Amino acid sequence: MSWHFEEVSDLAPCFALRRAVFIEEQGFAEADEWDALDADAVHLLASDATGPLGTARLLREGAEFAGNTGRIGRICVAKSARGTGLGAAIVRDAIERLRARGCTRVILGGQMRAAGFYEKLGFRPIGPVYDDGGVPHQEMEQAL
């Protein structure tokens, strides 16, 4: 597969993917999907010749993590691109971008149904399972 990953300032394609996956497909409430963190995040867009296929947002955690922790969130892949390895490629690309920004640790809050996927990418569960929009989630981390 030939994908292109870029940090974008035009958030429309990222938001369209998130709407399709999280709101329309998975049933998350619109109020839960959009938050103030989007303004401070780096938005990663994965595309191929057909157009946008996946996205993630990257954040730097605050002082409670000594500033060296990056967070990957809102990871999603269009239904047409699932099973191609794109999701793993997005996570790997996001990790490298956070490493390049000086992060020594990456965290994410993954849906429990995807915990095995994240474990295969080197993440380990931390803390208790929690509810996010009616879906069980697990905080996970990876040292860089």
Secondary structure, DSSP 8 states (H G I E B T S, - for coil): ---EEEEES--HHHHHHHIIIIIIIT---HHHH--GGGGTSEEEEEEETTEEEEEEEEEE--GGGTT-EEEEEEEEE-GGGTTTTHHHHHHHHHHHHHHHTT-SEEEEEEEGGGHHHHHHTT-EEEEEEEEETTEEEEEEEEE-
